[in-house]
Amino acid sequence: MVEVFKTNIKYKGQTKPVIKKLEENFPGSNVNFDLEDCDNILRVEGDGICPFKIADLVMADGYECEILL
C-alpha cells in the first residue's frame, strides 16, 4: 500500500525528523519526500499503514499534511 500526502515541508533538514518518527511508528515502511514537486509530496509505502495516523504525526510536528486521493 502506498499513501501520498501534500505537505508544507520545504527543506531536506525538515524531513529527517519526520521520516524517523514515521519509520518508528510504521516499522518496515518506506518513507520519502519529493521536495521538487510543487506539493512537497510525502510518500509512505508499507503494510498496515494508516493515512490518518500519518497525517496526525506530521501535523503534531507543526507541519501541514493533507492526504491525496
Residue pairs with C-beta under 8 A, 6 or more apart in sequence:
1 45
1 46
1 47
1 49
2 43
2 44
2 45
3 43
3 44
3 45
3 49
3 51
3 54
3 67
4 41
4 42
4 43
4 67
4 68
5 41
5 42
5 43
5 44
5 51
5 54
5 55
5 58
5 65
5 66
5 67
5 68
6 39
6 40
6 41
6 42
6 64
6 65
6 66
6 68
7 33
7 39
7 40
7 41
7 42
7 58
7 63
7 64
7 65
7 66
8 40
8 63
8 64
9 15
9 18
9 33
9 35
9 40
9 42
9 58
9 63
10 35
10 40
11 35
12 33
12 35
14 63
15 33
15 35
17 61
18 31
18 42
18 57
18 58
18 61
18 63
19 31
19 32
19 33
21 57
21 61
22 29
22 31
22 44
22 54
22 57
22 58
23 29
23 31
25 53
25 57
26 44
26 46
26 48
26 49
26 54
28 46
28 47
29 44
29 45
29 46
29 49
30 43
30 44
30 45
30 46
31 42
31 43
31 44
31 45
32 42
32 43
33 40
33 41
33 42
33 43
34 40
34 41
34 43
39 68
41 68
42 54
42 58
42 65
44 51
44 54
51 67
52 67
54 65
55 65
55 66
55 67
58 65
59 65
